[in-house]
Amino acid sequence: MAKFQYQAKNASGQVVQGEIEAANQQEAIIRLRAQQLLPVRVVQFGGARAAAGKSSTGLFAPRVNGKDLQVFTRQFATLINAGIPVVDSLKILSEGLRPGLLKEASAQVKTSIEGGRRLADSMAQVPNVFDKLYVNMIQAGEEAGILDSILQRLASYMEKSEKLKAQVKGALVYPMVIIVVAMIVIAGILVFIIPKFMEFFASSGKEPPALTQMVVNLSNSMINNWYVYLVVLIVGPFVFAQWIRTDAGKDAFDRFIMKAPVFGEVVQKSAIARLTRTLSTLLSSGVGLIEAIDISSKTAGNIVIEQSLLRCKESVTQGRTFAAPLGKEKAFPEMVVQMISIGEQSGTLDIMLGKIADFYEDEVETAVKAMTSLLEPLLMVVLGGIIAVLVVAMYLPIFNMADVVQ
């Protein structure tokens, strides 16, 4: 039997602390719940969770493809459920993987287990493949003797997470293609067509209208300084990508995108869906509330949501309910706060968080469709308007000359 230190809330909502003996963390949580206590933090010093908490992947550390890891996890669960030992399962999986980061990681984990380490401890040594969430859930599965169930749960979580990402990314593809094509067309008009009209304007000896002169100046600028525009087009996106990787850049960009019309709603709903799905998965796997909040805050994908959640974590650590500080955060709708409050009071927080995630995943799908249907005609109008201005600017001098002739 091992000793665990715990923080938990009693029926009155007061935080109590103490020690409990159990075979593993999962059993400790079950015993606490049997005493009508809601576990907030259950810790045994050392182990994979401590190792995972100290790991750092670095800014440019390579990462495994999410779809590949999902398939790997699902196959791993199937092998374990069939009664195949962990080492043999990893050997089979490693042999079936194509060369790459995941194949190397699975071979490394297998070697580590053969050296006497547990699966979770071994995975914690490869943080750029198996993150904190993955390691914590694997440890919970090992301790409770339900590794196959935890792996299935992990695979389902990753599948839903990837589907959510694909929905948001897919909604941005069409507008981006339209914008790129329109930019090429506009640049082509300015560089190749406008100069032809400039020759005509020069031969007429007439002063071009102000709008035409503005377009001519822009055309001359692009022709004479083409290398500057080319450098901006190539280097600009790279500089922007590096800027939003910095703390200040990410903070500024995430706050802007949250307030942006149309996009802001999709970002908020997808962030809430991701973090509630993560929280639900962790809590149902036996991870303590504080640790689950800490891990899931990183999955939101938006600094505004992440900071809100971390402020709630501080309040929970001080003995308050999770819903109370969440209600003060503008990033979370009232419905989310109320459902979490009901979940805490009924002792079914993990189930309630899962229902919130289901709801917001459907909401994201609806919001993405609405955004796409709104952006398509809007982009057409804006870009069509720009091209129309260029055309009018080219023909305006001709119309003026026709008026003079008449």
C-alpha positions as CSV (number, residue, x, y, z in Angstrom):
1,M,0.0,0.0,0.0
2,A,1.2,3.5,-0.9
3,K,0.5,6.8,0.9
4,F,-1.2,9.6,-0.9
5,Q,-1.6,13.2,0.2
6,Y,-4.9,14.7,-0.8
7,Q,-7.0,17.8,-0.9
8,A,-10.8,17.3,-1.3
9,K,-14.1,19.1,-0.8
10,N,-16.7,17.8,1.6
11,A,-20.4,18.0,1.2
12,S,-20.4,21.6,2.6
13,G,-17.8,22.7,0.0
14,Q,-15.0,23.1,2.5
15,V,-11.5,21.9,1.6
16,V,-10.1,19.2,3.7
17,Q,-6.6,17.8,3.6
18,G,-5.0,14.6,4.8
19,E,-3.3,11.3,3.9
20,I,-4.8,8.1,2.7
21,E,-3.4,4.6,2.0
22,A,-4.2,2.9,-1.2
23,A,-2.7,0.5,-3.8
24,N,-2.8,3.3,-6.4
25,Q,-4.1,6.7,-7.1
26,Q,-7.3,5.5,-8.7
27,E,-8.1,3.5,-5.6
28,A,-7.3,6.5,-3.4
29,I,-9.8,8.6,-5.4
30,I,-12.5,5.9,-5.1
31,R,-12.0,5.7,-1.3
32,L,-12.3,9.5,-1.0
33,R,-15.5,9.5,-3.0
34,A,-16.8,6.7,-0.8
35,Q,-16.3,9.1,2.1
36,Q,-18.5,11.8,0.3
37,L,-15.4,13.8,-0.6
38,L,-14.7,15.3,-4.1
39,P,-10.9,14.9,-4.7
40,V,-9.2,18.0,-5.8
41,R,-5.6,16.8,-5.6
42,V,-4.3,13.3,-4.9
43,V,-0.5,13.1,-5.0
44,Q,2.1,10.4,-4.4
45,F,5.5,11.9,-4.5
46,G,7.7,11.0,-7.5
47,G,6.5,9.0,-10.6
48,A,5.6,9.8,-14.1
49,R,3.5,12.9,-13.3
50,A,6.4,14.6,-11.7
51,A,8.6,13.8,-14.6
52,A,6.0,14.9,-17.1
53,G,5.5,18.2,-15.2
54,K,9.2,19.0,-15.5
55,S,9.5,18.2,-19.2
56,S,10.0,20.8,-21.8
57,T,9.6,20.3,-25.5
58,G,11.2,23.6,-26.7
59,L,9.9,26.1,-29.2
60,F,11.0,24.2,-32.3
61,A,10.9,20.6,-31.0
62,P,9.5,18.2,-33.6
63,R,6.1,16.7,-32.9
64,V,4.3,13.6,-34.1
65,N,1.3,13.9,-36.4
66,G,-1.9,13.9,-34.4
67,K,-3.7,11.4,-36.7
68,D,-0.8,8.9,-36.5
69,L,-0.7,9.1,-32.7
70,Q,-4.5,8.5,-32.6
71,V,-4.2,5.4,-34.8
72,F,-1.3,4.2,-32.7
73,T,-3.2,4.6,-29.5
74,R,-6.3,2.8,-30.8
75,Q,-4.2,-0.1,-32.0
76,F,-2.3,-0.2,-28.7
77,A,-5.6,-0.4,-26.9
78,T,-6.8,-3.3,-29.1
79,L,-3.6,-5.3,-28.5
80,I,-3.7,-4.7,-24.7
81,N,-7.4,-5.7,-24.6
82,A,-6.5,-8.9,-26.5
83,G,-4.2,-9.9,-23.6
84,I,-0.9,-9.1,-25.4
85,P,1.8,-7.8,-22.9
86,V,2.8,-4.1,-23.2
87,V,6.4,-4.9,-24.5
88,D,5.1,-7.2,-27.2
89,S,2.4,-4.8,-28.1
90,L,4.9,-2.0,-28.5
91,K,7.2,-4.3,-30.6
92,I,4.3,-5.1,-33.0
93,L,3.3,-1.5,-33.3
94,S,6.8,-0.3,-33.8
95,E,7.4,-2.8,-36.6
96,G,4.2,-1.6,-38.4
97,L,5.0,2.1,-38.2
98,R,6.7,3.9,-41.0
99,P,10.1,5.5,-40.2
100,G,9.7,8.7,-38.2
101,L,9.4,10.2,-34.8
102,L,6.6,7.9,-33.6
103,K,8.4,4.8,-34.6
104,E,11.6,6.0,-32.7
105,A,9.5,6.9,-29.7
106,S,7.7,3.6,-29.4
107,A,11.0,1.7,-29.7
108,Q,12.5,4.0,-27.0
109,V,9.6,3.3,-24.7
110,K,9.8,-0.4,-25.3
111,T,13.5,-0.4,-24.4
112,S,12.8,1.7,-21.3
113,I,10.2,-0.8,-20.1
114,E,12.5,-3.7,-20.7
115,G,15.0,-1.9,-18.4
116,G,12.5,-1.9,-15.6
117,R,10.5,1.3,-16.0
118,R,6.7,1.6,-16.0
119,L,4.9,2.5,-19.2
120,A,4.0,6.0,-18.0
121,D,7.5,6.8,-16.8
122,S,8.9,5.6,-20.1
123,M,6.5,7.8,-22.1
124,A,7.3,10.8,-19.9
125,Q,10.8,10.6,-21.3
126,V,9.5,11.5,-24.8
127,P,7.5,14.6,-24.2
128,N,7.4,15.8,-27.8
129,V,5.3,12.7,-28.6
130,F,3.5,11.8,-25.4
131,D,2.4,15.1,-23.7
132,K,1.4,15.6,-20.0
133,L,-2.2,14.7,-20.7
134,Y,-1.2,11.4,-22.3
135,V,1.3,10.4,-19.6
136,N,-1.1,11.3,-16.8
137,M,-3.9,9.2,-18.2
138,I,-1.5,6.2,-18.9
139,Q,-0.4,6.3,-15.3
140,A,-4.0,6.4,-14.1
141,G,-4.7,3.4,-16.3
142,E,-1.7,1.5,-15.1
143,E,-2.5,2.1,-11.4
144,A,-6.2,1.2,-11.8
145,G,-5.4,-1.9,-14.0
146,I,-7.6,-0.5,-16.8
147,L,-4.9,0.5,-19.3
148,D,-6.9,-0.8,-22.4
149,S,-9.9,1.3,-21.4
150,I,-7.8,4.4,-20.8
151,L,-6.1,4.0,-24.2
152,Q,-9.5,3.7,-25.9
153,R,-10.6,6.8,-24.1
154,L,-7.4,8.6,-25.2
155,A,-8.0,7.6,-28.8
156,S,-11.6,8.8,-28.7
157,Y,-10.4,12.1,-27.2
158,M,-7.8,12.6,-29.8
159,E,-10.3,11.7,-32.6
160,K,-12.7,14.3,-31.4
161,S,-9.9,16.9,-30.9
162,E,-8.6,16.3,-34.5
163,K,-12.1,16.5,-35.9
164,L,-12.6,19.9,-34.1
165,K,-9.3,21.2,-35.5
166,A,-10.2,20.0,-39.0
167,Q,-13.5,21.8,-38.9
168,V,-11.9,25.2,-38.0
169,K,-9.0,24.8,-40.4
170,G,-11.3,23.6,-43.2
171,A,-13.5,26.8,-42.8
172,L,-10.4,28.9,-43.4
173,V,-9.1,27.2,-46.5
174,Y,-11.7,28.5,-49.0
175,P,-11.4,32.2,-48.0
176,M,-7.6,31.9,-48.0
177,V,-7.6,30.5,-51.5
178,I,-10.0,33.2,-52.7
179,I,-7.7,35.9,-51.2
180,V,-4.5,34.5,-52.7
181,V,-6.1,34.2,-56.2
182,A,-7.5,37.7,-55.9
183,M,-4.1,39.1,-54.9
184,I,-2.5,37.4,-57.9
185,V,-5.1,38.8,-60.3
186,I,-4.8,42.4,-58.8
187,A,-1.0,42.2,-59.0
188,G,-1.3,41.0,-62.6
189,I,-3.5,44.0,-63.5
190,L,-1.2,46.5,-61.8
191,V,2.0,45.1,-63.3
192,F,1.0,44.1,-66.8
193,I,-2.3,45.8,-67.8
194,I,-2.0,49.3,-66.2
195,P,1.4,50.1,-68.0
196,K,-0.4,49.6,-71.4
197,F,-3.0,52.2,-70.4
198,M,-0.2,54.5,-69.1
199,E,1.3,54.6,-72.6
200,F,-2.1,55.6,-74.0
201,F,-2.5,58.3,-71.3
202,A,1.0,59.7,-72.1
203,S,0.2,59.9,-75.8
204,S,-3.0,61.8,-75.2
205,G,-1.2,64.6,-73.4
206,K,-4.1,64.9,-70.9
207,E,-3.7,65.0,-67.1
208,P,-5.3,61.7,-65.7
209,P,-8.0,61.9,-63.1
210,A,-6.9,61.6,-59.4
211,L,-8.2,58.0,-59.0
212,T,-6.3,57.0,-62.2
213,Q,-3.2,58.7,-61.0
214,M,-3.3,56.9,-57.7
215,V,-3.5,53.5,-59.5
216,V,-0.7,54.5,-61.8
217,N,1.5,55.5,-58.9
218,L,0.8,52.1,-57.2
219,S,1.6,50.3,-60.5
220,N,4.9,52.2,-60.9
221,S,5.8,51.4,-57.3
222,M,5.2,47.7,-57.8
223,I,7.2,47.6,-61.1
224,N,10.1,49.7,-59.8
225,N,10.3,48.1,-56.3
226,W,9.1,44.6,-57.1
227,Y,11.9,43.0,-55.0
228,V,10.6,44.9,-51.9
229,Y,7.1,43.5,-52.4
230,L,8.5,40.0,-53.1
231,V,10.6,40.1,-49.8
232,V,7.5,41.3,-47.9
233,L,5.4,38.5,-49.3
234,I,8.0,35.8,-48.5
235,V,9.4,37.1,-45.2
236,G,6.2,38.7,-43.8
237,P,4.3,35.5,-43.0
238,F,7.5,34.0,-41.5
239,V,8.0,37.0,-39.2
240,F,4.4,37.0,-38.2
241,A,4.5,33.3,-37.4
242,Q,7.6,33.9,-35.2
243,W,6.0,36.9,-33.5
244,I,2.8,35.0,-32.5
245,R,5.1,32.3,-31.0
246,T,6.4,34.9,-28.5
247,D,4.4,35.5,-25.2
248,A,3.6,39.1,-26.1
249,G,2.7,38.2,-29.7
250,K,0.5,35.3,-28.8
251,D,-1.2,37.4,-26.1
252,A,-1.9,40.3,-28.4
253,F,-3.1,38.0,-31.3
254,D,-5.3,35.8,-29.2
255,R,-7.0,38.8,-27.6
256,F,-7.6,40.3,-31.0
257,I,-9.0,37.2,-32.6
258,M,-11.3,36.6,-29.6
259,K,-12.9,40.1,-30.2
260,A,-12.9,39.8,-34.0
261,P,-16.4,39.6,-35.6
262,V,-17.4,36.2,-36.9
263,F,-14.0,34.6,-36.1
264,G,-14.2,35.4,-32.4
265,E,-17.3,33.2,-31.8
266,V,-15.7,30.2,-33.5
267,V,-12.5,30.6,-31.6
268,Q,-14.2,30.9,-28.2
269,K,-16.5,27.9,-28.8
270,S,-13.8,25.6,-30.1
271,A,-11.5,26.6,-27.1
272,I,-14.3,25.8,-24.6
273,A,-15.1,22.5,-26.4
274,R,-11.4,21.4,-26.3
275,L,-10.7,22.3,-22.7
276,T,-14.0,20.8,-21.4
277,R,-13.4,17.6,-23.4
278,T,-9.8,17.4,-21.9
279,L,-11.1,18.1,-18.3
280,S,-13.8,15.5,-18.7
281,T,-11.3,12.9,-20.0
282,L,-8.8,13.5,-17.3
283,L,-11.3,13.6,-14.4
284,S,-13.0,10.4,-15.5
285,S,-9.6,8.7,-15.7
286,G,-8.9,9.5,-12.0
287,V,-6.7,12.6,-12.3
288,G,-7.2,15.2,-9.6
289,L,-9.1,18.5,-10.4
290,I,-6.2,20.9,-9.9
291,E,-3.8,18.8,-12.0
292,A,-6.6,18.3,-14.6
293,I,-7.1,22.1,-14.8
294,D,-3.4,22.7,-15.1
295,I,-3.1,20.2,-18.0
296,S,-6.3,21.2,-19.9
297,S,-5.5,24.9,-19.8
298,K,-2.7,24.2,-22.3
299,T,-5.1,22.5,-24.8
300,A,-7.5,25.5,-25.1
301,G,-5.4,27.0,-27.9
302,N,-6.1,30.6,-26.8
303,I,-4.2,32.6,-24.1
304,V,-7.4,34.4,-22.9
305,I,-9.1,31.1,-22.1
306,E,-5.9,29.6,-20.7
307,Q,-5.3,32.5,-18.3
308,S,-8.9,32.5,-17.2
309,L,-8.7,28.8,-16.3
310,L,-5.4,29.2,-14.4
311,R,-7.0,32.0,-12.3
312,C,-9.7,29.5,-11.5
313,K,-7.1,26.9,-10.6
314,E,-5.7,29.3,-8.0
315,S,-9.1,29.8,-6.4
316,V,-9.8,26.0,-6.3
317,T,-6.4,25.6,-4.6
318,Q,-7.6,28.0,-1.9
319,G,-10.7,26.0,-1.3
320,R,-13.4,27.5,-3.5
321,T,-15.6,25.6,-5.9
322,F,-14.6,25.5,-9.6
323,A,-17.8,27.2,-10.8
324,A,-17.5,30.2,-8.4
325,P,-14.3,31.8,-9.9
326,L,-15.3,30.6,-13.4
327,G,-18.5,32.8,-13.2
328,K,-16.3,35.9,-12.9
329,E,-14.5,35.2,-16.2
330,K,-16.0,36.8,-19.3
331,A,-14.6,34.1,-21.5
332,F,-17.0,31.5,-20.2
333,P,-20.8,31.7,-20.9
334,E,-23.2,31.5,-18.1
335,M,-24.5,28.1,-19.3
336,V,-21.0,26.6,-18.9
337,V,-20.7,27.9,-15.4
338,Q,-24.2,26.6,-14.3
339,M,-23.6,23.1,-15.7
340,I,-20.2,22.9,-14.0
341,S,-21.8,24.1,-10.7
342,I,-24.5,21.4,-11.0
343,G,-21.7,18.8,-11.8
344,E,-19.8,19.8,-8.7
345,Q,-22.9,19.6,-6.5
346,S,-24.0,16.2,-7.8
347,G,-20.5,14.7,-7.9
348,T,-20.7,14.2,-11.6
349,L,-18.4,16.9,-12.8
350,D,-16.6,14.7,-15.4
351,I,-20.0,13.7,-17.0
352,M,-21.2,17.3,-17.0
353,L,-18.0,18.5,-18.6
354,G,-18.4,15.8,-21.3
355,K,-22.0,17.1,-22.0
356,I,-20.6,20.7,-22.3
357,A,-18.0,19.4,-24.7
358,D,-20.6,17.6,-26.8
359,F,-22.8,20.7,-27.0
360,Y,-19.9,23.1,-28.0
361,E,-18.5,20.7,-30.6
362,D,-22.0,20.8,-32.3
363,E,-22.0,24.6,-31.8
364,V,-18.6,24.9,-33.5
365,E,-19.8,22.9,-36.5
366,T,-22.8,25.3,-36.8
367,A,-20.7,28.4,-36.3
368,V,-18.2,27.3,-38.9
369,K,-21.0,26.7,-41.5
370,A,-22.4,30.1,-40.6
371,M,-19.0,31.8,-40.9
372,T,-18.3,30.1,-44.3
373,S,-21.7,31.1,-45.7
374,L,-21.1,34.7,-44.5
375,L,-17.5,35.0,-45.7
376,E,-17.9,33.7,-49.2
377,P,-20.3,36.5,-50.5
378,L,-18.5,39.1,-48.3
379,L,-15.1,38.3,-49.8
380,M,-16.6,38.3,-53.3
381,V,-18.1,41.7,-52.8
382,V,-14.9,43.2,-51.3
383,L,-12.5,41.7,-53.8
384,G,-14.9,42.4,-56.7
385,G,-15.1,46.0,-55.5
386,I,-11.3,46.4,-55.6
387,I,-11.1,45.0,-59.1
388,A,-14.0,47.3,-60.1
389,V,-12.1,50.3,-58.8
390,L,-9.0,49.4,-60.9
391,V,-11.1,48.9,-64.0
392,V,-12.9,52.3,-63.5
393,A,-9.6,54.0,-62.9
394,M,-8.3,52.6,-66.2
395,Y,-11.3,53.7,-68.3
396,L,-12.1,57.0,-66.6
397,P,-9.6,59.0,-68.8
398,I,-11.2,57.4,-71.9
399,F,-14.7,58.5,-70.7
400,N,-13.4,62.0,-70.1
401,M,-11.8,62.1,-73.5
402,A,-15.1,61.0,-75.1
403,D,-16.9,63.8,-73.3
404,V,-14.4,66.4,-74.6
405,V,-14.9,65.1,-78.2
406,Q,-18.6,65.4,-77.9
